[in-house]
Amino acid sequence: MINLVYNEMVKITGKRRLLVVALIIAILITLFTYAQAQQAADNRERFGDVDWRIALEQRIAGWEARLASGGFRGDDGELELRIAQQRYYLDQDVNPAEPGAPTFVRGFVENGISLLLPLMMMIVAADLVSSEHGAGTIKVLLTRSVRRWRILLSKYLALLLSVSFIITLFGLLAAVISGFVFGYQGWDAPVLTGFSTTGGELDTSGVRIAPQWQFILMELGLAWFVSVVVATITFMLSVLVRTTAAVMGIMLACLIAGTILRTMVSSWETAKYLFMVNLELIDYLEDAAPPIEGMSLGFSMLVLLVWGVIALIVSFVSFTRRDVY
Amino acid sequence: MTGMTGAAAQEEITLSVQGLRKVIGKREIIHGIDFELKRGEVFGFLGPNGAGKTTTIRMLVGLIKPTAGTIRICGYDLHRQFPEATGSMGCIVENPELYSYLSGWGNLQYFARMMSGIDEARLNEVVKLVGLSARIQDKVKTYSLGMRQRLGIAQALLGRPKLLILDEPTNGLDPSGIREMREFIRYLAESEGLTVLVSSHLLSEIQLMCDRVAIISKGRVVRVDTVDNLLAQQERVSWRLEPIEAGMQLLRELAGSADLQGETVLTPYDEQEIGRWNQTLVEAGVTVTEMSRRLPSLEDLFLELTGGESID
């Protein structure tokens, strides 16, 4: 099996798929880093004279006053955490408006999880099986003395390896490239997480502070999960549809439909069972409201898991039974 | 282990096909095919396009699942003992499609990793056998069709198979390439003891390299015989005569049958009698301007064997 997986990796790298993905990611990160640097420069110009330390101290003083007078309607715990969070910036002498590489990585993963990363997975997964049909090499592949399910399994394992590689690369490149501009500080800056919703209200009782590096790891973990599911669905399409272009087209349509549907699901509730509506897992870690009431991190992960498992079963059943012409 | 009993070892059966059928949708494509291949023979699979050659071959190599029937390769059931059965077989189905973005050597390494017991020495041996040593490190996309064909054969021979299945092996090759391929196939059968199954729609090709032939038409094997037997029965003489009507009339009496085809008359060939026929014609005042032995065309053979069914 190791040999078979090795063979599949030879093909993926032979077609320079991983190189293309790495280049796309590197170029995009450079672009966004530049854009964010420009934005920071803009802000500095606009609020140039105001010392950020003084502004931050004023904000903390305001919150503390509110806490003392009991005028805050929400949960006291959350406010205390927010104060603690801001104090960190003062203590560490870090301008919260001018973050370092870690903050960039955090934002980049968050934005990339629903479209950019799935697209990258598509590049690798779309032609994994369909290209063998297209090039006719399926005939030499399936006439080896290896059973078909082992061939497909080796392809899937190679895909999982590639997905893991891309996610790691994504995180590393984002950190390294943006760090050139923003510096590498702020790995243990505090991030608020643990929000949940109950009955339509934001429930902050579970909120806690996590160091930023931990939060980034959580994000990357969720991004990996989403990527694996998207890759698995693309993999299934690659088995079912014999042309790579059609696989890409169908998958693109799904992903783009997902971004549109996400804004409309509030009026179409059953859409929450579609995989493409459930890709933004990271939002659940932060205080954004879910697109539909009742959707939670657990729910979305379960939906994705079910889609992934079904896709995998369909792939194997179809691949092992089908006649090849 | 070949799974062979001692008694069968003398005439070792490398491929045995029994009651092979394939139904697609409601149409029956293959209507029950039986044949057996012995060790060291080159077996031709002859039929027009659309006769079911390719479907049958794809069933033999495991790409298509038969609706009914059994295929045994060196005694292993293809369906139930797939790895063992395909392990004793090498094949090229239609064009030799390999990974064009890898080098020839890269392709062979790739296939070697899918089998056990193939070392670098075997790779070198196979490359040398097909005469690709000079270009083996180049990417396959730079190869000519002939070179791809050779690499395809190298790939098929890599696992030291006992049975080699080649689907239209000379398709797209130039005349010298075709001759080389033919000689190579004969060499494999005679010197290496391989059983080779070759499919083709060209009778001349089959005639030159095969020991036995199965003629397939509309999903059935209509005849299995040695090439010599088939040709002897079907060989004809074409006559160019002046005047043609009178000559044809006379030949019909002499040879039993004579058919007009274009400007020539076709009769069966009979080595003993043909001189006398010619003499009779001349004596009767018919000028024989041309007289030639004609190998049967596939078309003739088909018309004969299938009783009027023509090639598409």
Contacts between the chains, C-beta under 8 A, distances in Angstrom:
chain1	res1	chain2	res2	distance
A	3	B	113	4.2
A	3	B	114	6.8
A	4	B	113	7.5
A	4	B	114	6.8
A	6	B	113	6.5
A	7	B	110	5.5
A	7	B	113	5.5
A	7	B	114	6.8
A	10	B	102	7.3
A	10	B	106	7.4
A	10	B	110	6.4
A	11	B	99	6.6
A	11	B	102	7.9
A	11	B	110	8.0
A	14	B	99	6.9
A	14	B	101	4.9
A	14	B	102	5.4
A	14	B	106	7.5
A	15	B	101	5.8
A	135	B	97	5.8
A	135	B	99	7.5
A	135	B	100	7.1
A	136	B	94	7.3
A	136	B	95	6.5
A	136	B	97	3.4
A	137	B	97	5.2
A	137	B	98	6.6
A	137	B	99	6.0
A	139	B	61	7.9
A	139	B	63	6.3
A	139	B	93	4.7
A	139	B	94	7.3
A	139	B	97	6.6
A	140	B	97	6.7
A	140	B	98	6.6
A	140	B	111	7.4
A	140	B	155	6.7
A	142	B	62	6.7
A	142	B	63	5.9
A	143	B	61	4.7
A	143	B	62	6.0
A	143	B	63	6.7
A	143	B	86	6.0
A	143	B	89	7.7
A	143	B	91	5.4
A	143	B	93	7.2
A	144	B	86	6.5
A	144	B	111	7.2
A	144	B	114	4.6
A	144	B	115	7.2
A	145	B	82	7.4
A	145	B	83	4.3
A	145	B	84	7.1
A	145	B	85	7.8
A	145	B	86	4.3
A	145	B	87	3.7
A	145	B	114	7.6
A	145	B	115	6.4
A	145	B	159	7.3
A	146	B	83	6.4
A	146	B	114	5.7
A	147	B	82	5.8
A	147	B	83	6.3
A	321	B	65	7.5
A	323	B	58	7.7
A	323	B	63	7.0
A	323	B	64	4.2
A	323	B	65	6.1
A	324	B	58	7.0
A	324	B	63	4.1
A	324	B	64	6.6
A	325	B	58	7.1
A	325	B	63	7.8
A	325	B	64	7.3
